Amino acid sequence: MKLLRHGPRGAERPGLLHADGTIRDLTGIVPDIGGAVLSDAGLSAVRGIEADRLPVVPADTRLGACVAGTGKFICIGLNYADHAAESGMAVPPEPVIFMKATSAICGPNDPIIIPRGSEKTDWEVELGVIIGTRAKYVSQSEAMNHVAGYCVSNDVSERAFQTERAGQWTKGKSCDNFGQIGPWLVTRDEVADPQNLSMWLTVNGQTMQNGSTRTMVYGVAHVVSYLSQFMTLHPGDVISTGTPPGVGMGMKPPRYLRAGEVVELGIEGLGQQRQDVIAD
C-alpha cells in the first residue's frame, strides 16, 4: 500500500495511490497519515477500505511530505562503505547519528532552496524509514515490527555549514526545504528486502548517484534497534539511513548545486522525486 498526503503546504490531506495509478482521497476516513494510522492495526484498517469508491484527486495536485506529525528526523551518517571512502573517512564503528530539523521537511517535488551565503549545497538520495509504533530498547529481531514503511528521502546538505564551521553537522542539514520525503509511504509488507533496493539521483539529467542499499553498513533493523537504545522512537519519526557514493562533495573537483538546475531521484519500488533548485 502506498500512502501519501496531497494539497497545499500546511493544509495537506491524507490519500493513497490506487492500483490504477490515480490518487484517492482519504479525508474523513483517517485524520492524517500519522499517529495511530501508522500502526499495524491502523494500516490494516486502511487496507480494508474499498479504494474504488474513494474520490479521485486531480493528477496535478501537489504532494506533501508522505507522513505527518514527525517529531524526530534522524539521520545516519557515513552508512555506505563506498560513500565513506569518497568522503575520505573511515567506516564508523557504530552508526553516526545526527538530527535534521523537522522544519526542513517538505514535499517530494518542492524546490531545493539554496540558503543565503551557501556555496556548497549538495544532494543525497537516501532510504527513509518511517516508524509506526513506539520503540524503546528493542532488539534487532523485534525492530522491523515497529516500522510502518519506507520512502525516498533527499538529505540535502550545505557542506560548508556542515563541516567548515564550528559545531555539529545539524546546521548544514536543517535549512528550509532540505528534507524532501515521499512521494509515498510504502508499507513494509510491499518491500521484500529493504537491503536490496537500487537507488539513483541525477542533476540536469546527468547521473550522479547509482547505488544500492546492499552496500549499507548498518541495515534498517540494526539502525532502528540501535537508535531505540538511546531515544524512544515514536509513530511518524523518520530515519534517513545514509547515501551511496556520488555526492557533489566527493567529486574531483567538487560540484555543487546552482539555481536553475533540476534534481531527480528515486528508489526501486518507492517512487521518485523532482526538484527545481532555487535561491533563497
N, C-alpha and C positions, 0 to 999 in steps of 0.2 A: 504494500500500500504506500502511495506517495501523497503525503500531506503537505499543505502549503498555506500561505497567507497572502491575500490579494487586496489591492486597494491603495489609496493614498497613504503616504508615510504618516504614521501616528494614528491612522484610522483603519488599519488592516482588518480584514475579516478572515475567518477560517475557511479552508476549502480543501479539495482533494483533486488529484489528477485521475480522471476517468480512463478506463481501458481504451476508449475511443479517441483519446488524446485531448478531449475538452476538459476545461477546468470547471468543477462543480462547487457550488456554494454550500457551506455548512452552517451559515448564520442561523441562529435559533436552535440548532441541534447540539452544538458544543459551544462553550463560551469562547474558546480560542484554541490554538494548537500549543498547549502548555498545561502545566499543573497536572491534575489527576487524569486528564485525557491521555497523557504520555505513559501511563501505567499499562501493564498487560491487559487489565480489565477494561480500561478506557479505550485502548486501541481495538480490543475485541468488539466493543460496542459499536465503534465507528465502522468496523468491517461488516457488521450486520445490517448497515443501512443500505437500502436499495439506491445505489448511485444513479441509476437511470432516471429516478424521479426528482433528483436534485436540480435546482436551477443552473443553467449554463451561464458561465461568466464570460464576457467578451474577451476574445483572444488577445486583444491589445492592452488588457488591464495590467497595470504594474504589479509585479510580485514583490512582496516584502520579505524580510527575514523569515525563514521557514519555521521558526519556533518563537514563542512569546514567553515573557517572564523570566528571561535569563538572568540569574543572579550572579553567576561567575562565568567568565570567558577565560578559560585556562589554556595555555599553550605549552607545547613540549618542544624544546629547542634541540637542534643537532641530533634529531632522532632518525636520520638516514645516514648510514655509514658513508655513502658516496657524497652526500651534501656536506658532512663534516670535513671530508677530505678537501673539497673545493674551497671551504672556508678556512682551511689551514688550521683546523682544530681537531683535537683528539676526540674519539667517541667517548662520551661521558660514562663513568662507572655506574651512575644512576640517572634516571630521567632528569633533564634540566627543566625546571618549571618557571614560567613567568606568566603574568596576568596581562590581559588586554582589557582596556576599559569597555564596559558594556555600551557606552555612548558611541563607540566605533562601529557597532553593529548596524548593518543596513541590508537592503535587498540585493539579490544576486546580480542585477543589471543596473544598479545605481552607480553613478560615476566614482572613479577613484579621484579624490581631491588632493592635489599636491599642496601640502601646508605651506604657509608663509615661511620663507627662509630655507626651504628644502632644496637640496641639490642632489639627493641620493634616495629618491623614493623607488622602492623595489617591489617585486612581486613574489608570491609563494603560494602555489597550489597545495592544498592540504586536505586530508580526510578529516572531516568534522564528526565527532561522536556526541550524540545528544542523550543526556541522562533522562531516564524515565521514572525511576523510583529512588528514594533516599538510599544512599550507600555510605556506610561508615564501617571501617575495619573489615572490609570484605576480602575474601580470598580470590585468587585468580580463577579458581573453578566456579566461584559464585558471581564473578564480576559481570559477565555478559547478561545475566538476568536483570541487571539494573540499567541496561542500555535500551533506549526506545528505538533508536535508529541512527542513520548516518546522513551526512550531507557534504556537499562541496563547500570548502572554505578557502577564501583568499586572504592569507595573513599578510596584508600589505604592510610594508616596513619602511621607515626612514632611517637609513643606515647611519648617517652622521649623528642624528638624535640618539640612535640606539647604542652606538659603540664608541663614538668620538667625544661625547660629552659626559661629564661626571654623573655617577649614579647608575641606576639599573636600566634594563632594556625597555621597561614599560613605556617610557615617554616616546620611544621610537616606534612603538607598536599601536598606540592608542589614539592617534589623530582621527578626526571625524572621517567616516567612510573608509576606514582601514580594516573593516571586518565584514565583507560580503559573505553571507551564508545562504545556501539554497541552490537551486530553485525549490527543491523539495526536501522534506524529511522522509527518507526511505526507511521503512520499518525493518528491524533487524532480520525478520523472517525472510525478507527478499534478498538479503545479502548472504550468500552461502559461506563466503570466506572473506572477511574484511582485510586479510593479509595477502590477498591475491587480486588486487584491483589495479588496472592501468590508469595512469593519470597524466595529464598534459596541460601545457599552457603556451599560448602564442602571443606575441606582440606585433601588431600590424601584419598578422598572417604568418610571421616567421616563428617556427617552433623554438621555444626556449627551454621548456621542460618536457621531458618524455620519460616518465619513470613508472614505478610500480610500488605498491605498498609492501611487496615482497622484501624490499631492502630496508624496511623499518627495523630499527634496532630493538625497541621495546614495543611490542604489539599492543593492540587495544585492551585485551584482558589484563595484561601486565600494568598498563598505564592507569586503568580505572581502579584496580586494586591498590596500586601504589599511592595514587592521589588520596584514596579513601583512608589511608593511614594518617594523613596529615590534616585533612579537612573533610567535613561531611559534604557529599555531593547531593544536590537536590534536583528535582524534576525541572528540566529546562536549561540546566547548566550545559555549556558547550565546551568540549575539549578539542582543540585543534592540534593534531598529532605530529606535526612536523612536515618537512618538504623534501622532495628529491632534489638532485642537482639541477643546475640550470638557472639559478637566480642571477640577477644582474651583478651583484657584489662579487660573484665568483668568476666572472668573465675577465679576460685579459685583452684589452683594458676593461675595467668595469663599465657597465652600461645601465643607465637608469632611465626612468620614465620621464617623458616630457608632455606638456599639454598638447592635445590634438591626437595623441596616439590611442590605439584601441587594444585592450587586453581581452583575450578569450581563454577560458579554461574549463576543464571538465574531468570527471572521474567516471570510470566504467560503471554503468547502471545507476548513477546518481545524478545525471543531468549535466548541464553546462551553464556557464555564466558569460556575459559580455559587458565590458565596462569601457566607457569613454573616459579618457584621462583629462581632467580639467585643473586649472589653477585656482586656489582659494583667493 
